Amino acid sequence: MEEQLTFKFEPRKVIKGYPELHWRGERQYIATEYYPAQLKEVYGEPKDGWHNKIYWGDNLQVMSHLLKEYRGKINLIYIDPPFDSKADYKKKISVAGKTTESDSIVFEEKQYGDIWVNDEYLQFMNERLILLRELLADTGSIFVHCDWHKSAYLRCLLDEIFGQGNFRNEIIWHYADNFQGNVKGFATNHNKILWYSKSTEFVANQVMIPLDKPVKRDKRIWSSELGKLVSQRDENGKLIYEVFHEKKADDVWEIGQSSTTKSASKEYLGYPTQKPEKLLMRIIEAASNKDDIVFDSFM
């Protein structure tokens, strides 16, 4: 029988002059009970006693279970939570060699619903973000995948839970290979990924991306006297140039031809909101080191 434990969280402090997000039916979340969780699958070969793990169940309960062993130990968290997109996501299945998305329960497999009352969504995300912060190491980071539906609200929640000073980036994931036709106004063609750290000490590895063609530009060096980067010159005062074949990734990402993970992609598994591996690889490369613990609570 699992021992009964209660994990308590420090209530958020009210800081004068800082905005707060409130909603009807808001409930303070300051403690959770330890839950037994079902470890369903392990992957790969064990290394130094570690096996990659998949748990099944309500992620609030699973995270309450993980607190016992992993509180303050997870180095990187990526989540792709519900977007409140007002849609039910269904899996297309083949019947007699044909593909159907019929409303008949015989042919349809609903994977999940993403229809929320605004207040319910905010309470749902608030509780889970609080638990995620508890699991995160002091030098860890969290990346929250979202879109236009709730990004403004999530930014407010993340500011409150992780601190405004720990906001790192708002990353725009642009679908370079997605084309929309008859749209009134500008087509919505990107997602957002909000990056927060738990403290001012965090992992931020340099990620380089190749350029389509070499770029020649003047070499920059740091000037202690001016306190900024300046163009380097030779002894005759002439500019020194460099040729670049790659550049440091910025906060607008285009992830090649697999950016929308369409059915033509080799990665496609039929999951309606699937994300490409390259997107996750870039996040893991940027914000974690070898043998770090990486967690996804909305897998």
C-alpha positions as CSV (number, residue, x, y, z in Angstrom):
1,M,0.0,0.0,0.0
2,E,1.4,3.4,-1.0
3,E,2.1,5.8,1.9
4,Q,-0.2,8.8,2.1
5,L,1.7,12.1,1.5
6,T,0.6,15.7,1.2
7,F,2.7,18.1,-0.8
8,K,2.2,21.7,0.0
9,F,3.1,24.7,-2.3
10,E,4.0,28.2,-1.2
11,P,1.1,30.5,-2.1
12,R,2.0,33.1,-4.7
13,K,2.8,36.5,-3.2
14,V,0.8,39.5,-4.2
15,I,3.3,42.1,-5.5
16,K,2.1,45.7,-5.5
17,G,2.0,47.1,-9.0
18,Y,1.9,43.7,-10.8
19,P,-1.3,42.6,-12.6
20,E,-3.1,39.5,-11.6
21,L,-5.3,37.2,-13.6
22,H,-8.6,36.2,-11.9
23,W,-11.6,34.2,-13.2
24,R,-15.0,33.2,-11.9
25,G,-14.7,30.1,-9.7
26,E,-11.0,30.5,-9.2
27,R,-9.7,28.1,-6.5
28,Q,-6.4,28.4,-4.8
29,Y,-4.2,25.4,-5.4
30,I,-1.7,25.1,-2.5
31,A,-1.5,21.3,-1.8
32,T,-2.0,17.9,-3.4
33,E,-2.1,14.3,-2.2
34,Y,0.3,11.6,-3.4
35,Y,-1.4,9.4,-5.9
36,P,-0.4,5.9,-7.1
37,A,0.3,6.1,-10.8
38,Q,0.4,3.4,-13.5
39,L,3.7,3.1,-15.3
40,K,2.6,1.6,-18.6
41,E,5.6,1.5,-20.9
42,V,9.4,1.8,-20.8
43,Y,11.6,2.5,-23.9
44,G,15.2,2.0,-24.9
45,E,17.9,0.2,-23.0
46,P,18.4,1.2,-19.3
47,K,21.4,3.4,-18.6
48,D,22.8,3.9,-15.1
49,G,19.6,2.6,-13.6
50,W,17.4,4.9,-15.8
51,H,14.6,3.8,-18.1
52,N,12.5,6.2,-20.3
53,K,9.0,6.0,-18.9
54,I,5.4,6.6,-20.0
55,Y,2.6,6.9,-17.5
56,W,-1.1,6.7,-18.3
57,G,-3.7,8.7,-16.5
58,D,-4.8,12.2,-15.5
59,N,-1.6,14.2,-15.6
60,L,-2.6,16.1,-12.4
61,Q,-2.6,12.8,-10.5
62,V,0.5,11.5,-12.3
63,M,2.4,14.6,-11.5
64,S,1.3,14.4,-7.9
65,H,2.8,10.9,-7.9
66,L,6.0,12.1,-9.5
67,L,6.5,14.7,-6.8
68,K,7.7,12.1,-4.3
69,E,10.7,11.2,-6.4
70,Y,11.3,14.0,-8.9
71,R,10.3,17.3,-7.1
72,G,12.9,19.8,-8.1
73,K,14.8,17.3,-10.3
74,I,13.4,17.7,-13.8
75,N,15.7,19.8,-16.1
76,L,13.4,20.5,-19.0
77,I,9.7,20.5,-19.5
78,Y,7.9,20.8,-22.9
79,I,4.1,20.7,-22.9
80,D,1.6,20.9,-25.8
81,P,-1.6,21.4,-23.8
82,P,-5.1,21.9,-25.1
83,F,-5.4,25.1,-27.1
84,D,-9.2,25.7,-26.5
85,S,-9.6,25.4,-30.2
86,K,-13.3,24.6,-29.9
87,A,-12.9,21.4,-31.8
88,D,-13.2,17.7,-31.2
89,Y,-10.3,15.8,-32.7
90,K,-11.1,12.6,-34.5
91,K,-8.9,9.9,-35.9
92,K,-9.4,8.9,-39.6
93,I,-9.7,5.2,-39.9
94,S,-9.7,2.9,-43.0
95,V,-12.8,0.8,-43.7
96,A,-12.5,-1.6,-46.7
97,G,-9.6,0.3,-48.0
98,K,-11.3,3.7,-47.8
99,T,-10.7,6.6,-45.4
100,T,-13.7,8.0,-43.5
101,E,-14.4,10.5,-40.8
102,S,-18.1,9.7,-40.4
103,D,-20.1,10.8,-37.4
104,S,-21.2,7.2,-36.9
105,I,-19.7,5.7,-33.8
106,V,-18.9,2.6,-35.8
107,F,-16.3,4.4,-37.9
108,E,-15.1,7.2,-35.7
109,E,-12.5,7.3,-33.0
110,K,-12.5,10.5,-31.1
111,Q,-9.1,11.2,-29.7
112,Y,-9.8,14.2,-27.5
113,G,-12.1,17.2,-27.1
114,D,-10.7,20.7,-27.0
115,I,-13.9,22.6,-26.1
116,W,-13.7,24.6,-22.8
117,V,-15.5,27.2,-20.8
118,N,-12.9,29.9,-20.3
119,D,-12.9,29.7,-16.5
120,E,-12.5,25.9,-16.5
121,Y,-9.6,26.1,-18.9
122,L,-7.8,28.6,-16.7
123,Q,-8.3,26.6,-13.5
124,F,-7.2,23.4,-15.4
125,M,-4.0,25.0,-16.7
126,N,-3.2,26.9,-13.4
127,E,-3.2,23.8,-11.3
128,R,-1.0,21.9,-13.8
129,L,1.5,24.7,-14.2
130,I,1.9,25.0,-10.4
131,L,2.8,21.3,-10.3
132,L,5.1,21.6,-13.2
133,R,7.0,24.4,-11.4
134,E,7.3,22.1,-8.3
135,L,8.9,19.4,-10.5
136,L,11.3,21.7,-12.3
137,A,14.9,21.9,-11.1
138,D,16.2,25.4,-10.0
139,T,18.2,25.6,-13.3
140,G,15.4,24.1,-15.4
141,S,13.1,25.6,-18.1
142,I,9.6,25.0,-19.3
143,F,8.4,25.5,-22.9
144,V,4.6,25.9,-23.3
145,H,3.2,25.3,-26.8
146,C,0.1,27.3,-27.6
147,D,-1.6,29.5,-30.3
148,W,-3.7,32.6,-30.6
149,H,-6.7,31.1,-28.7
150,K,-5.2,31.3,-25.2
151,S,-1.6,32.5,-25.5
152,A,-2.4,35.9,-23.8
153,Y,-4.0,34.1,-20.8
154,L,-1.2,31.6,-20.5
155,R,1.4,34.3,-20.6
156,C,-0.3,35.9,-17.5
157,L,-0.5,32.6,-15.7
158,L,3.2,31.9,-16.4
159,D,4.2,35.4,-15.3
160,E,2.4,34.8,-11.9
161,I,3.7,31.2,-11.4
162,F,7.3,31.5,-12.7
163,G,7.8,35.2,-12.3
164,Q,7.9,38.0,-14.9
165,G,11.7,38.1,-14.6
166,N,12.0,34.5,-15.7
167,F,10.4,35.0,-19.1
168,R,13.0,34.1,-21.7
169,N,11.4,34.0,-25.2
170,E,8.2,34.0,-27.1
171,I,9.1,31.7,-30.0
172,I,7.1,31.9,-33.2
173,W,6.9,28.5,-35.0
174,H,6.0,29.5,-38.6
175,Y,4.6,26.9,-41.0
176,A,6.8,27.6,-43.9
177,D,5.2,24.9,-46.1
178,N,1.6,25.6,-45.2
179,F,-0.6,27.6,-47.7
180,Q,-4.0,28.9,-47.1
181,G,-6.2,30.2,-49.9
182,N,-9.6,31.9,-49.4
183,V,-9.0,33.7,-46.1
184,K,-10.4,37.1,-45.3
185,G,-7.4,39.0,-43.8
186,F,-4.1,37.4,-43.1
187,A,-3.9,33.7,-42.7
188,T,-3.1,32.4,-39.2
189,N,0.0,30.5,-40.0
190,H,2.0,30.0,-36.8
191,N,2.0,28.7,-33.2
192,K,3.7,30.2,-30.2
193,I,6.0,28.6,-27.7
194,L,6.5,30.4,-24.4
195,W,9.9,29.8,-22.7
196,Y,10.2,30.4,-19.0
197,S,13.0,29.4,-16.6
198,K,12.6,28.7,-12.9
199,S,15.4,31.1,-11.9
200,T,18.0,33.4,-13.6
201,E,20.4,30.4,-13.7
202,F,19.3,28.2,-16.6
203,V,20.7,26.2,-19.5
204,A,20.8,28.0,-22.9
205,N,22.9,26.3,-25.4
206,Q,23.6,28.0,-28.7
207,V,21.7,26.5,-31.6
208,M,23.0,27.1,-35.1
209,I,21.0,26.7,-38.3
210,P,22.5,26.5,-41.8
211,L,22.0,29.5,-44.2
212,D,20.5,28.9,-47.7
213,K,23.6,30.5,-49.1
214,P,26.9,31.9,-47.7
215,V,26.7,35.5,-46.3
216,K,29.7,37.9,-46.2
217,R,29.6,40.5,-43.5
218,D,32.0,42.6,-41.4
219,K,33.5,40.8,-38.4
220,R,32.1,42.1,-35.0
221,I,34.1,42.3,-31.8
222,W,33.3,43.5,-28.3
223,S,34.5,47.0,-27.4
224,S,35.0,47.4,-23.7
225,E,35.4,51.2,-24.2
226,L,32.1,51.6,-25.9
227,G,30.3,48.8,-24.2
228,K,28.9,47.3,-27.4
229,L,29.8,45.2,-30.5
230,V,31.7,47.1,-33.2
231,S,33.1,46.2,-36.6
232,Q,36.7,45.0,-36.5
233,R,39.3,46.8,-38.6
234,D,42.9,46.0,-39.6
235,E,45.9,48.1,-38.9
236,N,45.0,50.3,-41.9
237,G,41.5,50.9,-40.7
238,K,39.9,48.7,-43.3
239,L,37.0,46.5,-42.4
240,I,37.6,42.8,-41.8
241,Y,35.0,40.5,-43.4
242,E,33.9,37.0,-42.6
243,V,31.9,34.4,-44.6
244,F,29.1,32.7,-42.6
245,H,27.5,29.4,-43.6
246,E,25.2,29.3,-40.5
247,K,23.7,31.6,-38.0
248,K,22.4,31.5,-34.4
249,A,18.7,30.5,-34.3
250,D,16.4,33.4,-33.4
251,D,12.9,33.4,-32.0
252,V,11.2,32.7,-35.4
253,W,11.5,29.1,-36.3
254,E,10.8,27.4,-39.6
255,I,11.3,23.6,-39.3
256,G,11.8,22.6,-43.0
257,Q,9.3,20.6,-45.0
258,S,8.0,18.7,-41.9
259,S,6.8,21.8,-40.2
260,T,3.1,20.9,-40.2
261,T,3.7,17.1,-40.0
262,K,1.1,16.5,-42.8
263,S,0.0,13.0,-43.9
264,A,2.8,13.0,-46.6
265,S,5.5,13.2,-43.8
266,K,7.3,10.1,-42.9
267,E,6.6,11.0,-39.2
268,Y,2.9,11.1,-39.6
269,L,1.0,8.8,-37.2
270,G,-2.5,10.0,-37.8
271,Y,-2.6,12.1,-34.6
272,P,-4.4,15.3,-35.4
273,T,-2.2,17.7,-33.5
274,Q,1.1,15.9,-33.9
275,K,4.3,18.0,-33.7
276,P,7.5,17.3,-35.8
277,E,10.5,15.7,-34.2
278,K,12.8,18.5,-35.3
279,L,10.8,21.0,-33.3
280,L,11.3,19.0,-30.1
281,M,15.0,18.3,-31.0
282,R,15.7,22.1,-31.2
283,I,14.1,22.7,-27.8
284,I,16.0,19.8,-26.2
285,E,19.3,20.9,-27.8
286,A,18.8,24.5,-26.6
287,A,17.6,24.0,-23.0
288,S,19.1,20.8,-21.7
289,N,22.4,18.9,-21.5
290,K,23.3,15.2,-21.9
291,D,21.6,12.9,-19.3
292,D,19.2,15.6,-18.1
293,I,15.6,14.6,-17.3
294,V,13.1,15.8,-19.8
295,F,9.3,15.7,-19.1
296,D,6.2,16.1,-21.2
297,S,2.9,16.0,-19.2
298,F,0.6,16.3,-22.2
299,M,2.1,13.7,-24.5
